[in-house]
Amino acid sequence: MADIEVFLDAAPGETRGVAFRDGRAETLIIHRDDDRPEHRLGARVVGRVARLAPGLRGAFVDLGCGEPFGFLPLGKADRLSEGAKLELDVTAEPRERKGPALRRLGEASGEPRLLTPGPEVQAILDALYPDRPVAKGVDAIRGAMDAQDDALQGGVMVPEVGLDLAIQRTRALIAVDIDYAPVAGRDSRKGRDAVNREGLRHAARLLGLNGWGGLVAVDLAGVGLHPESTLNMARQAFAQTEGAAVGPLSRFGLLQLSLPWGRTPADERLAAPGSRERAALHRLRLALETDRAAPRLTLHCSPASAAILSPWVAELGPRAHMQPDAAPGAFHIKEG
């Protein structure tokens, strides 16, 4: 049975939900206080069709919170006119410069507005990991920091099986490269199959951790792979990914998959303005929790960073202080 650890970290300005399976991060959910509730996954909204996009087989929908508008895919039989009011739910959160993806529930009336917000982080964790205890406090801060670092690594190495996996997201697709470093004393064919199986499993984990979807191209280790057994490996690796479709295997060892988009990708979250300040805030929170003897801990940062951090640091209590006397991009925590 898998060893699963679940963490919930509620910090000033954001809440993070994390889960580890057998010591590896597999889930990272980040909700921020400045998120638009109309754009959150699972939200029910009333929207107004702002404009039709026949070339994209869809419509852009005003949800009442400004641009980017949501996008509603349309089938060949769907008939809509500009200005139509619809009840919808959010099936994918914004990413890059794209607004949320929508699903039509029915007709509606009145102004565009939020009807029901999407689930909070605690509710999402409860649904994903029912009956699992959710840890908070110091362990949750550390767990969330580790999960964020893992999401940004861009790959994983497993020396025991000779796996060297790299994963990269481009505008067109997500590229996964599975390389095999032969292990002494192991049959090369069995070793290749083992590294592909382990590589596909880690690819599924990292894609889920980052919240990436769309077309995925996997360059498997070796050529002349057995198509059916390789496809079965991929199906097993992505069995827990709802909506995953496993495509053909080429004679060059290239496997195609299609994954649905859901939450805003973690890499976009972690590269957004203020991300360095948030990381420094979490380090300060961790220092405050682990060094209870210090009467005061001060975060030294630049004046620009201090302007961002000020309201968050104020929420940490009287032991937390901030001093805007560091160079841009520098963050130091000192006692006193």
C-alpha positions in Angstrom: 0.0 0.0 0.0 1.3 3.4 -0.9 2.5 5.8 1.8 0.6 9.0 1.3 1.2 12.3 3.2 -1.2 15.2 2.8 -0.4 18.8 3.9 -2.4 22.1 4.1 -0.4 25.3 4.5 -2.5 28.5 5.0 -0.2 31.5 4.7 -0.9 35.2 4.4 -2.1 35.8 0.8 -2.2 32.2 -0.3 -3.2 28.6 0.6 -1.2 25.6 -0.6 -2.3 22.0 -0.6 0.3 19.2 -1.2 0.4 15.4 -1.3 3.4 13.1 -1.4 3.2 9.4 -2.4 6.0 7.2 -1.3 8.1 10.3 -0.6 7.5 12.0 -4.0 5.3 15.1 -4.5 2.4 14.3 -6.7 -0.1 17.1 -6.0 0.4 20.8 -5.6 -2.6 23.2 -5.4 -2.1 26.9 -4.9 -4.9 29.3 -4.3 -4.2 33.0 -3.8 -6.3 35.7 -2.3 -6.2 37.8 -5.4 -7.4 35.0 -7.7 -10.6 35.8 -9.5 -13.3 33.5 -8.0 -15.1 33.4 -11.4 -12.0 31.8 -12.9 -11.5 29.0 -10.3 -11.9 25.4 -11.4 -15.4 24.1 -10.6 -17.0 27.6 -10.2 -20.5 28.0 -11.6 -21.1 31.3 -13.3 -23.6 33.3 -15.4 -21.8 34.6 -18.5 -22.7 36.8 -21.6 -21.5 35.8 -25.0 -19.2 38.7 -25.9 -18.2 37.4 -29.4 -18.3 34.3 -31.5 -15.1 32.7 -32.9 -16.2 30.4 -35.8 -12.6 29.7 -36.7 -12.0 28.3 -33.2 -15.4 26.6 -33.0 -16.2 28.5 -29.9 -17.3 31.7 -28.2 -15.6 34.2 -25.8 -17.8 34.8 -22.8 -17.8 37.7 -20.4 -18.0 36.5 -16.8 -18.3 39.9 -15.3 -14.7 40.2 -14.0 -13.0 41.7 -17.1 -10.6 40.1 -19.6 -9.4 37.6 -20.3 -12.9 36.3 -21.2 -13.7 32.6 -20.8 -13.8 30.3 -23.8 -16.7 28.1 -24.5 -16.1 25.3 -27.1 -19.1 24.8 -29.5 -20.2 21.8 -31.4 -21.4 21.8 -35.0 -25.0 21.8 -33.9 -24.7 24.6 -31.3 -26.3 27.9 -32.1 -25.5 31.0 -30.2 -25.8 34.7 -30.7 -23.8 37.5 -29.2 -25.3 38.8 -26.0 -26.8 35.4 -25.0 -26.8 34.7 -21.3 -25.7 31.3 -20.2 -25.1 29.3 -17.0 -21.7 27.7 -17.2 -19.0 26.0 -15.1 -15.2 26.4 -15.2 -13.5 23.3 -16.5 -10.0 24.7 -16.8 -8.4 27.8 -15.1 -6.5 30.5 -17.0 -3.0 29.8 -18.3 -0.6 32.0 -20.2 -2.7 34.6 -21.9 -5.8 32.3 -22.2 -8.9 32.8 -20.1 -10.7 29.9 -18.3 -12.3 27.1 -20.3 -16.1 26.7 -19.9 -18.8 24.2 -20.2 -22.4 25.1 -21.0 -25.0 24.1 -18.4 -28.1 25.9 -19.7 -29.7 29.2 -20.3 -29.6 32.1 -17.8 -30.7 35.6 -17.2 -29.3 38.7 -15.5 -25.9 40.2 -15.4 -22.7 38.1 -15.6 -21.9 36.9 -12.0 -20.5 34.2 -9.8 -23.2 31.7 -8.7 -21.1 29.1 -6.8 -17.4 29.3 -6.1 -15.1 26.4 -6.9 -14.0 24.2 -4.0 -11.3 25.4 -1.6 -8.0 23.7 -1.1 -9.1 21.7 1.9 -12.1 20.3 0.0 -10.0 19.4 -3.0 -7.6 17.5 -0.8 -10.4 15.7 1.0 -11.8 14.6 -2.4 -8.5 13.4 -3.7 -7.3 11.7 -0.5 -10.4 10.7 1.5 -9.8 9.5 5.1 -6.2 10.7 5.0 -5.1 13.0 7.8 -4.1 16.5 6.7 -1.0 17.9 8.5 -0.5 21.6 9.1 2.1 23.8 10.7 5.9 23.4 10.2 5.5 20.1 8.3 3.1 21.7 5.9 5.4 24.7 5.2 8.3 22.4 4.5 6.2 20.0 2.4 4.9 22.8 0.3 8.3 24.3 -0.2 9.7 20.8 -1.2 6.8 20.3 -3.7 7.3 23.6 -5.3 11.0 22.9 -5.7 10.2 19.5 -7.2 7.7 21.1 -9.7 10.4 23.4 -11.0 13.2 20.8 -11.3 12.4 19.9 -14.9 13.1 16.2 -14.5 14.2 13.4 -12.2 17.0 10.8 -11.9 16.6 7.3 -10.5 20.1 5.7 -10.5 18.8 2.4 -9.3 17.1 1.7 -12.6 19.3 4.0 -14.7 16.6 6.6 -15.4 17.4 10.1 -16.5 14.1 11.9 -17.3 13.7 15.5 -18.6 10.4 17.3 -19.1 9.9 20.6 -20.8 6.8 22.6 -21.7 6.7 24.6 -24.9 3.9 26.6 -26.6 3.0 23.7 -28.8 3.4 20.6 -26.6 5.1 19.1 -23.6 8.3 17.1 -24.4 9.3 14.2 -22.2 12.7 12.6 -22.8 13.4 9.2 -21.1 17.1 8.2 -21.2 18.6 5.0 -20.0 22.0 4.7 -18.4 22.7 0.9 -18.4 23.1 -0.6 -15.0 26.0 -3.1 -14.6 24.9 -6.7 -14.5 21.4 -6.1 -15.8 20.0 -7.4 -19.1 19.8 -4.4 -21.5 16.4 -5.2 -22.8 14.9 -5.7 -19.3 16.7 -2.6 -18.2 15.2 -0.6 -21.0 11.7 -1.8 -20.2 12.2 -1.0 -16.5 13.4 2.5 -17.2 10.5 3.2 -19.6 8.0 2.0 -17.1 9.6 4.1 -14.3 10.0 7.0 -16.6 6.3 7.0 -17.6 5.3 6.8 -14.0 7.4 9.8 -13.1 6.2 11.7 -16.2 2.6 11.2 -15.1 3.5 12.4 -11.6 5.4 15.5 -12.7 2.7 16.4 -15.3 0.1 16.2 -12.6 2.2 18.1 -10.1 2.7 20.9 -12.5 -0.9 20.9 -13.7 0.1 20.5 -17.4 -2.2 19.4 -20.1 -2.4 19.3 -23.9 -0.4 17.3 -26.3 2.5 15.3 -24.7 5.3 13.7 -26.8 7.3 11.1 -24.9 10.7 10.0 -26.4 11.1 6.5 -24.9 14.4 4.8 -24.3 15.4 2.5 -27.2 13.8 1.6 -30.5 12.0 -1.4 -31.8 9.7 -1.3 -28.7 6.8 -3.7 -28.5 3.8 -1.5 -29.2 1.1 -3.2 -27.1 3.2 -3.7 -24.0 4.5 -0.2 -24.2 1.0 1.3 -24.6 -0.1 -0.8 -21.6 2.8 0.7 -19.6 1.5 4.2 -20.5 -2.1 3.3 -19.7 -1.1 2.1 -16.3 1.1 5.1 -15.6 -1.7 7.5 -16.5 -4.6 5.4 -15.1 -5.3 8.0 -12.3 -5.2 11.0 -14.7 -8.9 11.6 -15.6 -9.4 12.3 -19.3 -5.9 11.1 -20.4 -5.8 9.6 -23.9 -2.9 7.4 -25.0 -2.0 7.8 -28.7 0.1 5.7 -31.1 3.7 4.6 -30.7 5.9 5.4 -33.6 8.7 3.1 -34.9 11.2 5.6 -33.5 10.0 5.1 -30.0 7.9 8.3 -29.7 4.7 8.0 -27.8 1.9 10.6 -28.0 -0.6 11.4 -25.2 -3.3 14.0 -24.7 -4.1 15.3 -21.2 -6.9 17.7 -20.2 -6.0 21.1 -18.7 -7.3 21.8 -15.2 -5.7 24.2 -12.7 -3.4 27.1 -13.6 0.0 25.5 -14.1 2.3 25.5 -11.1 5.2 27.0 -13.1 3.1 30.0 -14.0 2.0 30.4 -10.4 5.6 30.3 -9.2 6.9 32.7 -11.8 4.1 35.3 -11.3 5.0 38.8 -10.0 5.7 38.6 -6.2 6.8 35.0 -6.3 10.2 35.7 -4.9 8.6 37.7 -2.1 6.3 34.9 -1.3 9.2 32.5 -1.2 11.0 34.8 1.3 7.8 35.0 3.4 7.6 31.2 3.6 11.2 31.1 4.8 10.4 33.7 7.4 7.4 31.7 8.6 9.4 28.6 8.8 12.1 30.4 10.8 9.5 31.8 13.2 8.0 28.3 13.8 11.4 26.5 14.3 13.2 29.2 16.3 10.8 29.9 19.1 13.5 31.2 21.4 14.3 34.3 19.2 12.2 37.3 20.4 12.3 38.8 17.0 13.3 37.8 13.4 13.8 40.4 10.8 13.5 39.9 7.0 15.9 42.2 5.2 14.9 43.0 1.6 14.8 45.8 -1.0 12.3 48.7 -0.7 10.3 47.4 -3.7 10.0 43.9 -2.1 9.1 45.5 1.2 6.1 47.2 -0.4 4.8 43.8 -1.5 5.7 41.9 1.7 4.5 44.5 4.2 0.8 43.4 4.6 1.8 39.7 4.7 4.5 40.2 7.3 2.1 42.2 9.5 -0.1 39.1 9.7 2.7 37.0 11.2 2.6 38.6 14.6 4.8 40.8 16.8 7.9 38.6 16.4 8.1 39.2 12.6 9.7 42.3 11.3 11.0 43.7 8.0 13.8 46.0 7.1 14.0 47.5 3.5 17.8 47.8 3.4 18.9 45.1 1.0 19.8 45.0 -2.6 17.1 44.2 -5.2 16.4 40.4 -5.2 18.2 39.8 -1.9 16.4 38.4 1.1 18.1 37.8 4.5 16.6 36.7 7.8 18.4 37.7 11.0 17.6 37.7 14.6 16.8 41.0 16.2 
